[in-house]
Amino acid sequence: MKRIGLIIFALLLCFGLRAQEQQDSTAVAAYDVFDRLSSNLEVEQSPAIREAVNAHVERNERRAASGLAGQTYRIRIYFDSGQGARSGSEAAAARFRNRHPGVPVSRTFTDPFFKVTVGEYSSKAEAAAALKNLQQEFPTAFIVRN
């Protein structure tokens, strides 16, 4: 258990230091987090972990380069422009809040549509998993890019 905790700590330290480097526009090369640890500390790490971390960093760099770094996804559970659209959107938002407390809900009006959008997901895969569960309650729900 201590070994897992140490690995998680090292990964968090690595990502924190990596984020700090990205803020400094002159720093472009990554460094090994284990160089910063005490010399009397011995860490046994699977090469698969190092490869996974490096792959994650590379994916994030490609994502940032393509302009997708700040992109999130939400789920639209209500979208209508009929006469009862305002009250329908209020009812959908209230029903969702009651069944899913703590999940962000927003109601918007873009002439002539009333919309109710929920959640905030960092990847489309996360949004798709949540959508699968929500479609039982809201069969017309769909994913939108934020």
VEXKEZA-97296 format. One record per residue: x, y, z of N, C-alpha, C, O, CB in turn. Coordinates in steps of 0.2 Angstrom, whole numbers, padded with zeros to 4 digits, always signed. Glycine has a CB too. Layout:
VEXKEZA-97296
XYZXYZXYZXYZXYZ
...
END
This chain:
VEXKEZA-97296
+0004-0006+0000+0000+0000+0000+0004+0006+0000+0003+0011-0003-0005+0000+0006
+0010+0006+0004+0014+0012+0004+0017+0013-0003+0019+0019-0005+0020+0011+0009
+0019+0007-0006+0022+0008-0013+0017+0012-0018+0019+0016-0022+0023+0001-0016
+0011+0010-0018+0006+0013-0022+0005+0021-0020+0005+0025-0025-0001+0010-0021
+0005+0022-0014+0005+0029-0012+0011+0033-0014+0010+0039-0016+0004+0029-0004
+0017+0030-0014+0023+0033-0016+0023+0034-0023+0025+0040-0026+0029+0029-0014
+0020+0029-0027+0020+0030-0034+0015+0036-0036+0016+0040-0040+0017+0024-0038
+0009+0036-0033+0004+0041-0034+0007+0048-0032+0006+0053-0036-0002+0040-0030
+0011+0049-0027+0014+0055-0025+0019+0057-0030+0019+0063-0032+0017+0054-0018
+0023+0052-0032+0028+0054-0037+0025+0056-0044+0027+0061-0047+0032+0048-0039
+0019+0053-0046+0016+0055-0052+0013+0062-0051+0013+0066-0056+0010+0050-0054
+0010+0064-0045+0007+0070-0044+0012+0075-0044+0012+0081-0047+0003+0070-0037
+0018+0074-0041+0024+0078-0041+0026+0080-0048+0028+0085-0050+0029+0076-0037
+0026+0074-0052+0029+0075-0059+0024+0080-0063+0026+0084-0066+0029+0068-0062
+0017+0079-0062+0013+0083-0066+0013+0090-0063+0012+0095-0067+0006+0080-0065
+0013+0091-0057+0014+0098-0054+0020+0101-0057+0020+0107-0059+0014+0097-0046
+0026+0098-0057+0032+0101-0059+0031+0102-0067+0034+0107-0069+0038+0097-0058
+0028+0098-0070+0027+0098-0077+0023+0104-0079+0024+0108-0084+0024+0092-0081
+0017+0105-0075+0013+0111-0076+0017+0117-0075+0016+0122-0078+0007+0110-0072
+0021+0117-0070+0025+0123-0068+0030+0125-0074+0031+0131-0075+0029+0122-0062
+0033+0120-0077+0037+0121-0083+0033+0124-0089+0036+0128-0092+0040+0114-0085
+0027+0121-0090+0023+0124-0095+0022+0131-0095+0021+0135-0100+0017+0120-0096
+0021+0134-0088+0020+0141-0087+0026+0145-0089+0025+0151-0091+0018+0142-0080
+0031+0142-0089+0038+0146-0090+0039+0144-0098+0041+0139-0100+0044+0144-0086
+0038+0149-0102+0038+0148-0109+0045+0146-0112+0046+0144-0117+0036+0154-0113
+0051+0148-0107+0057+0146-0110+0059+0139-0108+0064+0136-0111+0062+0151-0106
+0055+0136-0104+0057+0129-0102+0053+0124-0107+0047+0124-0107+0055+0127-0094
+0057+0120-0110+0054+0115-0115+0055+0108-0114+0052+0104-0116+0056+0117-0122
+0061+0107-0110+0063+0100-0109+0060+0098-0102+0060+0101-0097+0070+0099-0109
+0058+0091-0102+0055+0088-0096+0061+0085-0092+0066+0084-0095+0050+0083-0097
+0060+0084-0086+0066+0081-0082+0063+0076-0078+0057+0075-0077+0069+0086-0077
+0067+0071-0075+0065+0066-0071+0063+0068-0064+0068+0071-0061+0070+0060-0071
+0057+0066-0062+0055+0068-0055+0059+0065-0050+0060+0068-0044+0048+0067-0054
+0062+0059-0051+0066+0055-0046+0073+0059-0045+0076+0057-0040+0067+0048-0049
+0075+0063-0049+0081+0067-0048+0080+0072-0042+0085+0073-0039+0083+0071-0054
+0074+0074-0041+0073+0078-0035+0072+0075-0029+0071+0078-0023+0066+0082-0037
+0071+0068-0028+0070+0065-0022+0076+0064-0018+0082+0064-0021+0066+0058-0024
+0075+0062-0012+0081+0061-0008+0086+0056-0010+0083+0051-0013+0079+0060-0001
+0092+0056-0009+0097+0051-0012+0096+0044-0008+0098+0039-0011+0104+0054-0012
+0094+0044-0002+0093+0038+0002+0086+0035+0001+0085+0030+0004+0094+0039+0009
+0082+0037-0004+0076+0034-0005+0076+0030-0012+0079+0032-0017+0070+0040-0006
+0074+0024-0011+0075+0019-0017+0068+0018-0020+0063+0016-0016+0078+0013-0015
+0067+0019-0026+0060+0018-0029+0061+0013-0034+0065+0014-0039+0057+0025-0032
+0056+0008-0034+0056+0003-0039+0050+0004-0043+0044+0005-0040+0056-0004-0036
+0051+0005-0049+0045+0007-0054+0045+0003-0060+0050+0002-0063+0046+0015-0055
+0039+0001-0062+0039-0003-0068+0040+0002-0074+0038+0008-0074+0032-0006-0069
+0043+0000-0079+0044+0004-0085+0037+0006-0088+0037+0011-0092+0048+0000-0090
+0032+0002-0087+0026+0003-0090+0023+0010-0087+0019+0013-0091+0021-0003-0089
+0024+0011-0081+0022+0017-0078+0025+0023-0081+0022+0028-0083+0023+0017-0070
+0032+0023-0082+0035+0028-0085+0033+0030-0092+0032+0035-0094+0043+0027-0085
+0031+0024-0096+0029+0025-0103+0022+0028-0103+0020+0032-0107+0029+0018-0106
+0018+0026-0098+0011+0028-0097+0011+0036-0096+0007+0040-0099+0007+0025-0092
+0015+0038-0091+0016+0045-0090+0018+0049-0096+0015+0054-0097+0020+0046-0084
+0023+0046-0099+0026+0050-0105+0021+0050-0111+0020+0055-0114+0032+0046-0108
+0017+0045-0111+0012+0045-0117+0006+0050-0115+0004+0054-0119+0008+0038-0117
+0005+0051-0108+0000+0055-0106+0002+0063-0107-0002+0067-0110-0002+0054-0099
+0008+0064-0106+0011+0071-0107+0011+0072-0114+0009+0078-0116+0018+0071-0104
+0013+0067-0119+0013+0069-0126+0006+0070-0128+0005+0074-0133+0016+0063-0129
+0001+0066-0126-0006+0067-0128-0008+0074-0126-0011+0078-0130-0010+0062-0125
-0006+0076-0120-0008+0083-0118-0005+0088-0122-0008+0094-0124-0007+0084-0111
+0001+0087-0124+0005+0092-0128+0002+0093-0135+0001+0098-0138+0012+0090-0129
+0000+0087-0138-0003+0087-0145-0010+0090-0144-0012+0094-0149-0004+0080-0147
-0014+0089-0139-0020+0092-0138-0020+0100-0137-0024+0103-0140-0024+0089-0132
-0015+0102-0134-0014+0109-0133-0012+0112-0139-0014+0118-0141-0008+0111-0127
-0007+0109-0143-0005+0111-0150-0011+0112-0155-0011+0116-0159+0000+0107-0153
-0016+0107-0154-0021+0108-0159-0027+0112-0156-0032+0113-0160-0024+0101-0160
-0026+0115-0151-0031+0120-0148-0037+0117-0144-0042+0120-0143-0034+0124-0154
-0036+0110-0143-0042+0107-0139-0041+0106-0132-0045+0103-0128-0042+0100-0142
-0036+0110-0129-0034+0109-0122-0040+0111-0117-0041+0108-0112-0028+0113-0120
-0043+0116-0119-0048+0119-0114-0055+0117-0116-0060+0119-0113-0048+0126-0114
-0056+0112-0121-0062+0110-0123-0065+0105-0118-0062+0100-0116-0061+0107-0130
-0072+0106-0117-0075+0102-0112-0082+0100-0116-0084+0103-0121-0077+0105-0105
-0085+0095-0113-0091+0092-0116-0097+0093-0111-0095+0092-0105-0091+0085-0119
-0103+0094-0113-0109+0094-0108-0114+0089-0112-0114+0087-0118-0111+0101-0107
-0120+0088-0108-0125+0084-0111-0131+0089-0111-0133+0092-0106-0126+0078-0107
-0134+0090-0117-0141+0093-0117-0146+0089-0116-0147+0084-0120-0141+0097-0124
-0150+0090-0111-0156+0085-0109-0162+0088-0112-0168+0085-0112-0156+0084-0102
-0162+0095-0113-0169+0098-0116-0167+0103-0121-0162+0107-0120-0173+0101-0110
-0171+0103-0126-0170+0108-0132-0177+0108-0135-0179+0104-0139-0164+0105-0137
-0180+0114-0135-0187+0115-0138-0188+0122-0139-0186+0126-0135-0192+0111-0133
-0193+0123-0143-0195+0130-0145-0203+0131-0145-0205+0136-0147-0192+0132-0151
-0206+0126-0143-0214+0126-0143-0216+0131-0137-0213+0134-0134-0216+0119-0142
-0223+0131-0137-0226+0136-0132-0225+0134-0125-0224+0138-0121-0234+0136-0133
-0224+0128-0123-0223+0126-0117-0215+0125-0115-0213+0121-0110-0226+0119-0115
-0211+0128-0120-0204+0126-0119-0201+0129-0113-0197+0126-0110-0200+0129-0125
-0203+0135-0111-0200+0138-0105-0202+0134-0099-0197+0132-0095-0203+0145-0104
-0208+0132-0098-0210+0128-0092-0207+0121-0092-0205+0118-0087-0218+0128-0091
-0206+0118-0099-0203+0112-0100-0196+0112-0098-0194+0107-0095-0204+0110-0107
-0193+0117-0099-0185+0118-0097-0185+0118-0090-0180+0115-0087-0182+0124-0101
-0189+0122-0087-0189+0123-0079-0190+0116-0076-0187+0114-0071-0194+0128-0077
-0195+0112-0079-0197+0106-0076-0191+0101-0077-0189+0097-0072-0203+0103-0079
-0188+0101-0083-0182+0096-0084-0176+0098-0080-0173+0093-0077-0180+0097-0092
-0175+0104-0079-0169+0106-0074-0171+0104-0067-0166+0102-0064-0168+0114-0075
-0177+0105-0065-0178+0103-0058-0178+0096-0057-0176+0093-0052-0186+0106-0056
-0181+0092-0062-0181+0085-0061-0174+0082-0061-0172+0078-0057-0185+0082-0067
-0169+0085-0065-0162+0083-0065-0159+0085-0059-0155+0081-0056-0158+0086-0071
-0160+0091-0056-0157+0093-0050-0159+0088-0044-0155+0086-0040-0159+0100-0048
-0165+0086-0044-0168+0082-0039-0164+0075-0039-0163+0072-0034-0175+0081-0039
-0163+0072-0045-0161+0066-0046-0153+0065-0046-0150+0060-0045-0163+0063-0052
-0150+0071-0047-0143+0071-0048-0140+0077-0044-0137+0082-0048-0140+0071-0055
-0140+0078-0038-0138+0084-0034-0130+0084-0035-0127+0079-0035-0140+0083-0027
-0128+0090-0036-0121+0091-0036-0118+0092-0043-0112+0094-0044-0117+0086-0033
-0122+0090-0048-0120+0090-0055-0123+0097-0058-0128+0098-0057-0123+0084-0060
-0118+0101-0061-0120+0107-0064-0126+0107-0069-0125+0103-0073-0114+0111-0066
-0130+0111-0068-0136+0112-0073-0137+0119-0075-0136+0124-0071-0143+0109-0070
-0137+0120-0082-0138+0127-0084-0144+0127-0089-0145+0123-0093-0132+0130-0087
-0148+0132-0088-0154+0134-0093-0152+0140-0097-0150+0145-0094-0161+0135-0089
-0153+0139-0103-0152+0145-0107-0157+0146-0112-0161+0141-0114-0145+0144-0111
-0158+0152-0115-0163+0154-0120-0159+0157-0126-0156+0162-0125-0168+0158-0118
-0159+0154-0132-0156+0157-0138-0162+0157-0143-0164+0151-0145-0150+0153-0140
-0164+0163-0144-0171+0163-0148-0171+0159-0154-0166+0159-0158-0171+0171-0150
-0175+0154-0155-0182+0153-0151-0181+0147-0146-0186+0145-0144-0187+0153-0155
-0175+0145-0144-0175+0138-0141-0173+0139-0133-0169+0143-0132-0169+0134-0144
-0176+0135-0129-0175+0134-0122-0171+0128-0122-0172+0123-0125-0181+0134-0118
-0165+0129-0118-0160+0123-0118-0158+0122-0110-0158+0126-0106-0154+0124-0122
-0158+0115-0109-0155+0113-0102-0149+0109-0103-0150+0104-0107-0161+0110-0098
-0143+0111-0101-0137+0107-0102-0134+0105-0095-0135+0109-0090-0132+0112-0106
-0132+0099-0094-0129+0097-0088-0122+0094-0088-0120+0092-0094-0134+0091-0085
-0119+0094-0083-0112+0091-0082-0107+0095-0085-0108+0100-0088-0112+0084-0085
-0101+0093-0084-0095+0095-0087-0090+0090-0088-0087+0088-0082-0092+0102-0084
-0088+0088-0094-0084+0082-0095-0078+0084-0099-0078+0088-0104-0088+0076-0098
-0072+0082-0097-0066+0084-0100-0065+0080-0107-0061+0082-0111-0060+0083-0095
-0068+0074-0107-0067+0071-0114-0074+0068-0116-0079+0068-0113-0063+0064-0113
-0074+0067-0123-0081+0065-0126-0082+0058-0123-0088+0056-0123-0080+0065-0133
-0077+0054-0122-0079+0047-0119-0082+0047-0112-0087+0044-0111-0072+0043-0118
-0080+0052-0108-0083+0053-0101-0091+0055-0102-0095+0053-0099-0080+0058-0097
-0092+0060-0107-0098+0062-0108-0103+0057-0111-0109+0056-0110-0098+0068-0113
-0100+0052-0115-0104+0047-0118-0106+0042-0113-0111+0039-0113-0100+0043-0124
-0102+0041-0108-0103+0036-0103-0109+0039-0099-0114+0035-0097-0097+0034-0098
-0109+0045-0097-0114+0048-0093-0120+0049-0097-0126+0048-0095-0112+0056-0091
-0120+0050-0104-0126+0050-0108-0129+0044-0108-0136+0044-0108-0124+0052-0115
-0126+0038-0108-0129+0032-0109-0133+0031-0103-0139+0028-0103-0123+0026-0109
-0131+0033-0097-0135+0033-0091-0141+0037-0091-0147+0036-0088-0131+0034-0085
-0140+0043-0094-0145+0048-0094-0151+0047-0099-0156+0050-0098-0142+0055-0095
-0149+0043-0104-0154+0042-0109-0160+0039-0107-0166+0039-0110-0151+0039-0115
-0160+0035-0101-0166+0032-0099-0171+0037-0096-0177+0036-0097-0164+0027-0093
-0168+0042-0093-0173+0047-0090-0174+0053-0095-0180+0055-0096-0169+0051-0084
-0169+0054-0100-0170+0059-0105-0168+0056-0112-0163+0057-0114-0166+0066-0103
-0173+0053-0115-0171+0049-0121-0169+0054-0127-0165+0051-0131-0178+0046-0123
-0170+0060-0127-0168+0065-0132-0161+0068-0131-0159+0072-0134-0173+0070-0134
-0158+0066-0125-0152+0069-0123-0146+0068-0128-0146+0063-0132-0150+0067-0116
-0142+0073-0129-0136+0072-0134-0130+0076-0131-0131+0081-0127-0138+0075-0141
-0124+0075-0133-0118+0078-0131-0117+0084-0135-0118+0085-0141-0112+0073-0132
-0115+0090-0132-0113+0096-0135-0106+0098-0133-0104+0096-0127-0118+0102-0133
-0102+0101-0137-0096+0104-0136-0096+0110-0132-0100+0115-0135-0091+0104-0142
-0093+0111-0127-0093+0118-0123-0088+0123-0126-0088+0128-0123-0092+0116-0116
END
